[in-house]
Amino acid sequence: MNDIVHGRGPFAHVDMPANTAQAAMRTCGLEAWAVVDDDGYSFGLLPRERV
C-alpha cells in the first residue's frame, strides 16, 4: 500500500459511492481495491465482499 502514493490508478476515492465502487470492481474483476484520499495517499483497502 505504501508504494501507491501519487501512483497511477485506477484507485477508489474516499468520496466514491459504494455502488460505483462495487460496479467498477465487478467490471475489472477485482477482489480488493486500494482507496486513496484527496492528496493521493493510501487510505485503505476495500474488499469486494464488504461493498
C-alpha positions in Angstrom: 0.0 0.0 0.0 2.8 2.4 0.7 4.0 2.2 -2.9 0.9 3.8 -4.3 1.4 7.3 -3.1 0.7 9.5 -6.1 0.8 6.4 -8.2 -1.2 5.7 -11.3 -4.6 4.2 -10.7 -7.2 3.3 -11.0 -7.9 3.7 -7.3 -11.1 4.1 -5.4 -11.5 7.5 -3.9 -12.8 8.2 -0.3 -15.7 10.1 -1.7 -16.8 7.4 -4.2 -20.2 6.0 -3.6 -20.3 2.3 -2.6 -22.4 1.2 -5.6 -20.0 2.9 -8.0 -17.0 1.2 -6.4 -18.8 -2.2 -6.5 -19.7 -1.8 -10.2 -16.1 -0.9 -11.1 -14.7 -3.8 -9.0 -17.1 -6.2 -10.7 -16.2 -4.9 -14.2 -12.5 -5.2 -13.6 -12.7 -8.5 -11.7 -11.1 -7.0 -8.6 -11.3 -8.8 -5.2 -9.9 -5.7 -3.4 -9.3 -2.1 -4.4 -6.9 0.5 -3.0 -8.6 3.6 -1.7 -6.8 7.0 -1.8 -7.5 10.3 -0.2 -7.7 13.8 -1.8 -3.9 14.0 -1.7 -3.3 10.7 -3.4 -2.2 8.9 -0.3 -3.4 5.4 0.6 -6.4 5.5 2.9 -7.2 1.8 3.0 -8.2 -1.3 1.1 -11.8 -2.1 0.1 -12.6 -5.8 -0.2 -15.3 -6.7 -2.6 -17.3 -8.7 -0.1 -17.7 -5.6 2.1 -19.3 -3.4 -0.6 
